Amino acid sequence: MNTVALMSRDTLLLKQMQEAFARCAPQLSAVLADDPRAATAQIAACWFPLPDSLAALPNLQVIHSVAAGIDHLEHDPSCPDLPVCRVVDPGHRQGMTEYVRWAVIHFHRGFDQVLEQQRQQHWERPLQRPAREFRIGVMGLGSLGSAIAQDLASAGYEVRGWARSKKDLPGVQTFAGTGAFHPFLDGVELLINLLPLTHETRGILNRQTFEHLANGAALVNVGRGGHLNIEDLRQALARGKLRGALLDVFEQEPLPADHPLWKTPGVTITPHMASAASHDCIADQIAENFRRLNAGEPLLNSADRLLGY
């Protein structure tokens, strides 16, 4: 029987994925890494695979991320040099847009402040500001970033965007290239990161970046955990350079219970929920790539490991 090995440190996800394959692709046998049948797997379906787990699969032909990103594969240094695919869900853009809308309103309307006031039993109405006076910066103008930047612009916000190459977006002031990064940041009150994680962007959310933002700015990271220098963030929050941070992605997921971010004042943590492909969509796309692999056809949604996407 055709076999897919499910590889992750997230035990709940593994259970949900097995159920999705049983529903959507019963022709495939979806097994866990410790199942003897995993040795026959041609495809590994991965989300933060454990170290040395991929090297233990001698018949592997394709490594398949169960998400839009592939950087999490780096958590297994034994990851072999094989074709890599990712999942592209048509609903991913809508989910991300909804999450970012909430994040923007959270900071624009001062909900972060009133939630803290509630803990202190303090009553004070935040100043209501027009959207046009709230400057938002979007890092990364791919399909998701472009859609979000234009969505926020259409809602009346002052939006600027930064990307590696030049983009033209209605209603959005755009900046391109390394030389334009600091001018892009200047005066931004809410910075939203949607960049892919590459060697160039790792650690880009750091002290130097924060210094160019408006005093009391906020951060939303829905890119990857590797973009963020955690100690620089904690220091910026402690000295008031940043007023808050909403974080949805982390280098280690699930975030360990003893991680300092859980108790860092000003940080709101969500469990990588901004947007994710449905489990059925994942099973369907991996099953289609399994068919294509056996038929000698081009694989769907191939990724470049050097670029990171």
NUDRENKOL-253243 format. One line per field, with one value per residue (C-alpha): z, y, x; residue in three letters; residue number from 1; chain. Coordinates in steps of 0.05 Angstrom, whole numbers. Each point is the difference from the previous one (the first is absolute). Layout:
Z: Z	...;
Y: Y	...;
X: X	...;
r: ALA	...;
k: NUM	...;
c: A	...;
END
This chain:
Z: 0	-14	64	26	64	45	34	55	73	5	21	-8	-72	-15	25	-41	-62	6	4	-61	-42	21	-25	-62	-24	24	-56	39	66	45	56	56	0	52	-40	-35	-64	-2	-29	-65	-6	-65	27	68	21	48	51	44	-8	56	-10	-39	-15	-75	-9	29	-61	-52	-56	5	-67	18	62	6	47	27	-1	-48	29	-1	49	56	-36	26	68	-27	-21	-32	-52	-65	-66	-32	-35	49	-7	40	9	-32	27	-37	68	30	-24	30	67	4	-20	56	52	-20	0	73	17	-31	37	64	-1	-39	47	63	20	25	48	26	12	43	35	15	37	40	10	-33	-43	-54	-71	-53	-50	-63	-62	-73	-40	-47	59	18	-41	-16	-31	-34	-9	-58	-61	-28	-12	73	17	-62	16	72	-17	-49	47	55	-50	-22	73	3	33	-21	-26	-26	-23	-8	-43	-32	-69	-23	6	-22	43	-2	62	29	3	-19	14	-30	17	58	-9	8	63	52	-37	-3	76	19	39	-7	59	-15	-35	-31	-22	-56	-29	-19	44	-38	19	-15	42	61	61	-37	56	45	40	-61	-34	62	8	-66	19	34	76	30	-64	-1	-36	-33	-22	-44	-42	36	69	-28	-22	73	47	65	47	-42	2	76	9	-47	38	68	-18	-35	-71	-17	35	-19	-45	-28	-17	-37	-22	38	-14	44	-4	43	41	62	65	32	-57	25	-53	35	58	-37	13	-64	-39	-25	-24	-48	-19	-73	-18	-46	-59	-16	-54	19	16	-57	-48	23	-9	-69	-26	27	-30	-68	5	17	-64	-40	29	-20	-69	-13	-5	27	73	25	40	-4	44	-3	64	-13	-6	57	-37;
Y: 0	71	30	71	11	55	37	52	14	23	-63	32	19	-71	-28	51	-15	-75	13	46	-52	-53	46	29	-48	-71	-28	24	-27	59	-25	31	0	-55	-47	-55	15	70	-32	-12	72	37	67	32	50	47	55	13	-71	-28	-1	-61	-23	11	-36	-62	-8	-38	1	73	36	65	44	35	58	2	76	56	7	-49	32	-46	-58	29	-28	-67	9	-70	25	-32	36	-20	38	43	20	44	8	57	9	49	19	18	72	12	-29	42	63	-12	-11	63	42	-21	15	70	17	-29	53	56	3	-12	-68	-19	59	-14	-73	21	51	-55	-39	63	16	68	37	45	8	-3	57	-19	17	-1	-58	49	24	-70	-18	-74	-33	-68	-39	-49	14	-69	-26	5	65	35	-21	22	67	16	-24	47	58	-10	4	70	-13	32	-61	-8	-65	-26	-57	-24	22	57	-7	47	-6	47	43	-26	37	-53	-6	-50	-26	4	74	17	-41	54	54	-49	-10	73	21	-66	-11	-73	-46	-64	-53	-47	-14	-69	-25	1	11	74	9	-43	45	61	18	26	61	39	-11	19	65	27	-10	53	1	-45	-39	-72	-63	-56	-60	-50	-16	-49	-6	6	71	24	15	-15	35	63	-2	-8	58	44	-15	10	70	21	4	-51	-1	-71	-60	-51	-63	-60	-36	-27	-38	-57	-20	-14	56	-33	13	31	48	72	28	-29	50	59	62	27	-66	-35	-72	-38	-73	7	11	61	-45	-72	-48	-45	-71	-26	48	-26	-72	14	36	-52	-55	35	7	-74	-15	47	-31	-70	25	37	67	68	10	54	59	-17	43	23	-18	52	56	-27	0;
X: 0	25	25	7	41	-27	57	-11	12	-73	-38	-68	16	23	-66	-40	41	-11	-75	3	37	-51	-56	30	53	-17	43	61	26	18	44	41	76	5	-44	42	-39	32	63	-39	-25	12	-25	11	-53	36	-11	61	28	42	76	25	-71	3	67	-33	-46	41	-53	-18	-7	-36	-2	-67	-13	-71	3	16	70	58	49	-23	35	65	-18	23	72	-2	-52	24	9	-66	-56	-40	-72	-46	-75	-38	-70	-46	-30	68	-3	-69	20	63	-37	-51	54	38	-63	-10	72	-5	-64	30	54	-34	-60	41	-28	69	-4	-70	15	58	-44	-51	54	14	-74	12	-50	28	-25	55	3	-37	42	-21	29	33	44	24	62	9	60	-5	65	-6	-44	-11	-70	-19	36	-27	-71	5	32	-55	-54	25	8	-72	-21	31	67	64	37	71	32	71	25	64	-23	-43	-76	-56	-62	-60	-4	65	67	51	75	48	69	48	14	-74	-11	14	-39	-58	2	5	-62	-37	-48	-17	49	-28	50	-20	69	24	57	66	72	-9	-63	18	2	-26	-47	55	22	22	-67	-39	40	-26	-73	-42	7	-53	-9	-26	22	-39	40	-36	62	45	30	70	-13	-3	57	-37	48	-1	-76	-2	47	-40	-63	33	25	-64	27	-54	-67	-18	10	-48	38	-29	63	60	64	-23	-73	-37	32	30	-38	62	15	9	-46	-61	10	32	-43	-29	3	-62	11	-44	13	20	-73	3	-15	12	-20	-57	20	-43	34	68	-20	-30	63	48	-42	1	76	5	-39	44	63	-21	-22	65	-37	24	-15	-48	27	74	44	72	37	54	-52	-40	-67;
r: MET	ASN	THR	VAL	ALA	LEU	MET	SER	ARG	ASP	THR	LEU	LEU	LEU	LYS	GLN	MET	GLN	GLU	ALA	PHE	ALA	ARG	CYS	ALA	PRO	GLN	LEU	SER	ALA	VAL	LEU	ALA	ASP	ASP	PRO	ARG	ALA	ALA	THR	ALA	GLN	ILE	ALA	ALA	CYS	TRP	PHE	PRO	LEU	PRO	ASP	SER	LEU	ALA	ALA	LEU	PRO	ASN	LEU	GLN	VAL	ILE	HIS	SER	VAL	ALA	ALA	GLY	ILE	ASP	HIS	LEU	GLU	HIS	ASP	PRO	SER	CYS	PRO	ASP	LEU	PRO	VAL	CYS	ARG	VAL	VAL	ASP	PRO	GLY	HIS	ARG	GLN	GLY	MET	THR	GLU	TYR	VAL	ARG	TRP	ALA	VAL	ILE	HIS	PHE	HIS	ARG	GLY	PHE	ASP	GLN	VAL	LEU	GLU	GLN	GLN	ARG	GLN	GLN	HIS	TRP	GLU	ARG	PRO	LEU	GLN	ARG	PRO	ALA	ARG	GLU	PHE	ARG	ILE	GLY	VAL	MET	GLY	LEU	GLY	SER	LEU	GLY	SER	ALA	ILE	ALA	GLN	ASP	LEU	ALA	SER	ALA	GLY	TYR	GLU	VAL	ARG	GLY	TRP	ALA	ARG	SER	LYS	LYS	ASP	LEU	PRO	GLY	VAL	GLN	THR	PHE	ALA	GLY	THR	GLY	ALA	PHE	HIS	PRO	PHE	LEU	ASP	GLY	VAL	GLU	LEU	LEU	ILE	ASN	LEU	LEU	PRO	LEU	THR	HIS	GLU	THR	ARG	GLY	ILE	LEU	ASN	ARG	GLN	THR	PHE	GLU	HIS	LEU	ALA	ASN	GLY	ALA	ALA	LEU	VAL	ASN	VAL	GLY	ARG	GLY	GLY	HIS	LEU	ASN	ILE	GLU	ASP	LEU	ARG	GLN	ALA	LEU	ALA	ARG	GLY	LYS	LEU	ARG	GLY	ALA	LEU	LEU	ASP	VAL	PHE	GLU	GLN	GLU	PRO	LEU	PRO	ALA	ASP	HIS	PRO	LEU	TRP	LYS	THR	PRO	GLY	VAL	THR	ILE	THR	PRO	HIS	MET	ALA	SER	ALA	ALA	SER	HIS	ASP	CYS	ILE	ALA	ASP	GLN	ILE	ALA	GLU	ASN	PHE	ARG	ARG	LEU	ASN	ALA	GLY	GLU	PRO	LEU	LEU	ASN	SER	ALA	ASP	ARG	LEU	LEU	GLY	TYR;
k: 1	2	3	4	5	6	7	8	9	10	11	12	13	14	15	16	17	18	19	20	21	22	23	24	25	26	27	28	29	30	31	32	33	34	35	36	37	38	39	40	41	42	43	44	45	46	47	48	49	50	51	52	53	54	55	56	57	58	59	60	61	62	63	64	65	66	67	68	69	70	71	72	73	74	75	76	77	78	79	80	81	82	83	84	85	86	87	88	89	90	91	92	93	94	95	96	97	98	99	100	101	102	103	104	105	106	107	108	109	110	111	112	113	114	115	116	117	118	119	120	121	122	123	124	125	126	127	128	129	130	131	132	133	134	135	136	137	138	139	140	141	142	143	144	145	146	147	148	149	150	151	152	153	154	155	156	157	158	159	160	161	162	163	164	165	166	167	168	169	170	171	172	173	174	175	176	177	178	179	180	181	182	183	184	185	186	187	188	189	190	191	192	193	194	195	196	197	198	199	200	201	202	203	204	205	206	207	208	209	210	211	212	213	214	215	216	217	218	219	220	221	222	223	224	225	226	227	228	229	230	231	232	233	234	235	236	237	238	239	240	241	242	243	244	245	246	247	248	249	250	251	252	253	254	255	256	257	258	259	260	261	262	263	264	265	266	267	268	269	270	271	272	273	274	275	276	277	278	279	280	281	282	283	284	285	286	287	288	289	290	291	292	293	294	295	296	297	298	299	300	301	302	303	304	305	306	307	308	309;
c: A	A	A	A	A	A	A	A	A	A	A	A	A	A	A	A	A	A	A	A	A	A	A	A	A	A	A	A	A	A	A	A	A	A	A	A	A	A	A	A	A	A	A	A	A	A	A	A	A	A	A	A	A	A	A	A	A	A	A	A	A	A	A	A	A	A	A	A	A	A	A	A	A	A	A	A	A	A	A	A	A	A	A	A	A	A	A	A	A	A	A	A	A	A	A	A	A	A	A	A	A	A	A	A	A	A	A	A	A	A	A	A	A	A	A	A	A	A	A	A	A	A	A	A	A	A	A	A	A	A	A	A	A	A	A	A	A	A	A	A	A	A	A	A	A	A	A	A	A	A	A	A	A	A	A	A	A	A	A	A	A	A	A	A	A	A	A	A	A	A	A	A	A	A	A	A	A	A	A	A	A	A	A	A	A	A	A	A	A	A	A	A	A	A	A	A	A	A	A	A	A	A	A	A	A	A	A	A	A	A	A	A	A	A	A	A	A	A	A	A	A	A	A	A	A	A	A	A	A	A	A	A	A	A	A	A	A	A	A	A	A	A	A	A	A	A	A	A	A	A	A	A	A	A	A	A	A	A	A	A	A	A	A	A	A	A	A	A	A	A	A	A	A	A	A	A	A	A	A	A	A	A	A	A	A	A	A	A	A	A	A	A	A	A	A	A	A	A	A	A	A	A	A	A	A	A	A	A	A;
END
